[in-house]
Amino acid sequence: MNHLYRFRGWILGLFAVALATVPANENFISVSGYFLILFGIFLRIEARRDIGDHTRGKELRAPELVTWGIYSKIRHPLYLSNILVGCGFALVHLGWQPLLFVFVFGLVFFVALLARQEDLFLKKQFGEAFLNWEAHTPAFFSWSFSSKLTENSAQYPRKTFFTAIMADRWTWGWLLFYSLVLIMRGMAGPFSRIISSSI
């Protein structure tokens, strides 16, 4: 499981490459797919505003247990943003076809494994504090906007929107690059048909 976490970026990259190799559904425009991508990006920025520049890199480590802000509503907003963005890209690229559900299942299963590994690590490191947070905070989805764990949130000022953006600049760079790859991949079909019809 430690290898799974250490190479999570590479594994997510394999999901992205696999998606890009499948021909695009050229006759499908997915408003819901774009909405998922935008909501995932918004969620990631909100999470960064609370967690700051801290990133675990290749090893699981946590100097403190972040339970304020968005983390008082869900325990894994960054992982949820990965799911939303990945599913959004898949929906935009593939449309509603069986392969979409295979991709989504694989992505959600992988991210859920990562979240479970992180929960076990945080439980071991923070003990009772983590158990209390876990008892009141779902892993991915919350239907309530209230929280029982906001008493200490005033001690932790949120980062600015710009700081949150800059903390994830590599992620935004990869998302932009990948968007361009999918756009070019989707345009390859129409261009090839235009060229072949003109010959």
C-alpha positions as CSV (number, residue, x, y, z in Angstrom):
1,M,0.0,0.0,0.0
2,N,2.9,2.4,0.6
3,H,4.0,1.9,-3.0
4,L,0.4,2.7,-4.1
5,Y,0.6,6.1,-2.3
6,R,4.2,6.8,-3.3
7,F,3.4,6.4,-7.0
8,R,-0.2,7.7,-6.9
9,G,0.7,10.5,-9.4
10,W,2.1,8.0,-11.9
11,I,-0.9,5.8,-11.5
12,L,-3.3,8.7,-12.0
13,G,-1.2,9.6,-15.0
14,L,-1.8,6.1,-16.5
15,F,-5.5,6.7,-16.1
16,A,-5.1,9.9,-18.1
17,V,-3.0,8.3,-20.8
18,A,-5.5,5.4,-21.1
19,L,-8.3,7.9,-21.5
20,A,-6.5,9.9,-24.1
21,T,-5.8,6.8,-26.2
22,V,-9.5,6.0,-26.6
23,P,-11.2,7.8,-29.6
24,A,-13.2,10.8,-28.6
25,N,-17.0,10.8,-29.0
26,E,-17.2,13.6,-31.5
27,N,-21.0,13.9,-31.6
28,F,-21.4,14.4,-27.8
29,I,-21.2,17.6,-25.8
30,S,-21.3,17.1,-22.0
31,V,-22.3,20.1,-20.0
32,S,-22.4,17.9,-16.9
33,G,-18.8,16.8,-17.6
34,Y,-17.6,20.4,-17.7
35,F,-19.5,21.1,-14.5
36,L,-17.7,18.2,-12.8
37,I,-14.4,19.6,-13.9
38,L,-15.1,23.1,-12.7
39,F,-16.6,21.9,-9.4
40,G,-13.5,19.7,-8.8
41,I,-11.2,22.7,-9.5
42,F,-13.2,24.9,-7.1
43,L,-13.1,22.1,-4.4
44,R,-9.3,21.8,-4.8
45,I,-8.8,25.5,-4.4
46,E,-11.0,25.5,-1.3
47,A,-9.1,22.6,0.2
48,R,-5.8,24.4,-0.5
49,R,-7.0,27.5,1.2
50,D,-7.4,25.5,4.4
51,I,-4.4,23.1,4.1
52,G,-2.0,25.6,2.7
53,D,1.2,24.7,0.9
54,H,1.6,21.5,2.8
55,T,1.9,18.4,0.6
56,R,2.9,15.0,1.6
57,G,5.0,14.3,-1.5
58,K,6.0,10.7,-1.8
59,E,5.6,9.8,1.8
60,L,2.6,9.9,4.1
61,R,3.2,12.5,6.8
62,A,1.2,15.1,8.5
63,P,2.5,17.8,10.9
64,E,-1.0,18.5,12.1
65,L,-4.6,17.2,11.7
66,V,-6.5,19.7,9.5
67,T,-10.1,19.6,10.7
68,W,-11.2,23.2,9.9
69,G,-12.8,24.8,6.8
70,I,-13.7,22.3,4.1
71,Y,-12.0,19.6,6.2
72,S,-14.8,20.0,8.8
73,K,-17.3,18.9,6.1
74,I,-15.4,16.1,4.3
75,R,-12.1,14.4,5.2
76,H,-10.7,14.1,1.7
77,P,-11.6,17.1,-0.5
78,L,-8.4,16.8,-2.5
79,Y,-9.1,13.2,-3.4
80,L,-12.7,14.1,-4.2
81,S,-11.5,16.8,-6.5
82,N,-9.4,14.2,-8.3
83,I,-12.5,12.0,-8.7
84,L,-14.6,14.9,-10.0
85,V,-12.1,16.2,-12.5
86,G,-11.2,12.7,-13.7
87,C,-14.8,11.7,-14.2
88,G,-15.5,15.1,-15.8
89,F,-12.7,14.6,-18.4
90,A,-13.9,11.0,-19.0
91,L,-17.5,12.2,-19.6
92,V,-16.5,15.0,-21.9
93,H,-14.2,12.7,-23.9
94,L,-16.2,9.5,-24.0
95,G,-19.8,10.5,-23.6
96,W,-22.3,8.1,-22.0
97,Q,-20.9,4.7,-23.2
98,P,-20.0,1.5,-21.2
99,L,-16.2,2.4,-21.3
100,L,-17.0,5.5,-19.2
101,F,-18.3,3.4,-16.3
102,V,-15.3,1.1,-16.5
103,F,-13.0,4.2,-16.2
104,V,-15.0,5.8,-13.5
105,F,-15.1,2.6,-11.4
106,G,-11.3,2.1,-11.7
107,L,-10.6,5.8,-10.8
108,V,-13.0,5.8,-7.8
109,F,-11.7,2.5,-6.5
110,F,-8.1,3.7,-6.7
111,V,-8.8,7.0,-5.0
112,A,-10.9,5.2,-2.3
113,L,-7.8,2.9,-1.6
114,L,-5.6,6.0,-1.2
115,A,-8.2,7.7,1.2
116,R,-8.4,4.5,3.2
117,Q,-4.6,4.3,3.5
118,E,-4.5,7.9,4.6
119,D,-7.2,7.4,7.2
120,L,-5.2,4.5,8.7
121,F,-2.1,6.6,8.8
122,L,-3.9,9.6,10.5
123,K,-5.6,7.3,13.0
124,K,-2.2,5.9,14.0
125,Q,-0.6,9.3,14.3
126,F,-3.4,11.3,15.9
127,G,-5.4,8.7,17.7
128,E,-8.5,10.0,19.5
129,A,-8.4,13.3,17.7
130,F,-8.7,11.5,14.3
131,L,-11.4,9.2,15.6
132,N,-13.5,12.2,16.8
133,W,-13.1,13.9,13.4
134,E,-13.9,10.7,11.5
135,A,-17.0,10.1,13.6
136,H,-18.4,13.6,12.6
137,T,-16.9,14.0,9.1
138,P,-17.6,11.7,6.1
139,A,-14.8,10.8,3.8
140,F,-16.2,12.2,0.6
141,F,-19.8,13.4,0.7
142,S,-21.7,15.5,3.2
143,W,-25.3,16.6,2.9
144,S,-25.0,19.1,5.8
145,F,-23.4,22.5,5.7
146,S,-23.1,22.6,9.5
147,S,-20.2,21.0,11.4
148,K,-19.6,20.1,15.0
149,L,-15.8,20.6,14.6
150,T,-15.6,24.4,13.9
151,E,-14.8,25.7,17.4
152,N,-11.1,26.1,16.6
153,S,-11.4,27.3,13.0
154,A,-10.8,30.9,14.0
155,Q,-7.3,30.0,15.0
156,Y,-6.4,29.1,11.4
157,P,-6.8,31.9,8.9
158,R,-7.5,30.7,5.4
159,K,-5.0,31.3,2.6
160,T,-5.9,33.7,-0.1
161,F,-7.4,32.5,-3.4
162,F,-4.1,33.4,-5.2
163,T,-2.0,31.6,-2.6
164,A,-4.2,28.5,-3.0
165,I,-3.8,28.7,-6.8
166,M,0.0,29.0,-6.6
167,A,0.3,26.1,-4.1
168,D,-1.1,23.8,-6.8
169,R,0.6,25.4,-9.9
170,W,2.0,22.1,-11.1
171,T,-1.5,20.5,-11.0
172,W,-2.9,23.4,-13.0
173,G,-0.1,23.1,-15.5
174,W,-0.8,19.4,-16.0
175,L,-4.5,20.0,-16.2
176,L,-4.0,22.6,-18.9
177,F,-1.6,20.3,-20.8
178,Y,-4.0,17.4,-20.6
179,S,-7.0,19.5,-21.7
180,L,-5.0,20.5,-24.8
181,V,-4.1,16.8,-25.5
182,L,-7.8,15.8,-25.3
183,I,-8.8,18.8,-27.5
184,M,-6.2,17.9,-30.1
185,R,-7.2,14.2,-29.8
186,G,-10.8,15.1,-30.4
187,M,-10.0,17.3,-33.3
188,A,-7.9,14.6,-35.0
189,G,-10.9,12.7,-36.3
190,P,-12.6,15.7,-38.1
191,F,-9.3,16.9,-39.5
192,S,-8.5,13.5,-40.9
193,R,-11.9,13.2,-42.5
194,I,-11.5,16.7,-44.1
195,I,-8.1,15.8,-45.5
196,S,-9.2,12.4,-46.8
197,S,-12.3,13.9,-48.5
198,S,-10.2,16.6,-50.2
199,I,-7.7,14.1,-51.7
